[in-house]
Amino acid sequence: MSEILSVSKLNKSFGGVTVARDIDFALQAGTMHCLIGPNGAGKSSFFRLILGEHAPDSGTISFRETDITRMRSFERIRRGISVKFQVPGIFKALSVRQNLEVAFQHHLHGHNLATTVRRVLEFTNLESEVETAAGVLSHGQQQWLEIGMAVGVEPQLLLLDEPTAGMSPDETRKTGEMLHELNGRGITILAVEHDMAFVEQIATRVTVLHFGAIFAEGTIAEIIDHPGVQEIYLGTADE
């Protein structure tokens, strides 16, 4: 498999606090890769560096063999990167349909927009809530709506920051099934996640971050068996 995302010697600090420390990372196209680690490990900061919300102090980021290190966020999105952060970024006063139309309107026009909205409603199982204000949806439904908003334009790489936070076990399982369906359509997925059962459900490979650096990487079985990972994941090494 070819690399869809490549990061080399990435460093970033804020006020003397290092959030990315000499990171070398390669994401294979077509995989589902999870980032785990305790709070403060640098997972969300790493996402923001990939998306272009933070500029690295040094190092490079390449997407599909193109250097995007200095590109702005909207340029990276246009190239095929999409993101869903932990807190839903939906418009709560707007209906489900309106949220989807706002998300897609700059990418699609006319019948393509209507067709994509219908397809995403079916994928997220929100057809019966199409005219419902997004703010009154359940927490899980709000998360699925935003996933739908992120994938409606069919990105090549989807970044997910704790997509199952606050979900019930059944909602978490269903979210994993949705991501497997997206991955089957050819979308590469990179997810930050704390729920190890969910990581086991979806991950092709797992990377453990600790103090802004990569501590370990491998299959889920290799990570579970790795000496020291359990201690770091539980956060005891940060105290």
PyMOL commands that set and color helices and strands:
alter all, ss='L'
color gray80, all
select helices_A, chain A and resi 43-51+73-78+96-104+111-124+127-129+134-136+139-151+169-184+196-202+220-225+229-234+236-238
alter helices_A, ss='H'
color red, helices_A
select strands_A, chain A and resi 3-14+17-28+32-36+58-63+66-67+81-84+157-161+188-192+205-210+213-218
alter strands_A, ss='S'
color yellow, strands_A
deselect
rebuild
show_as cartoon
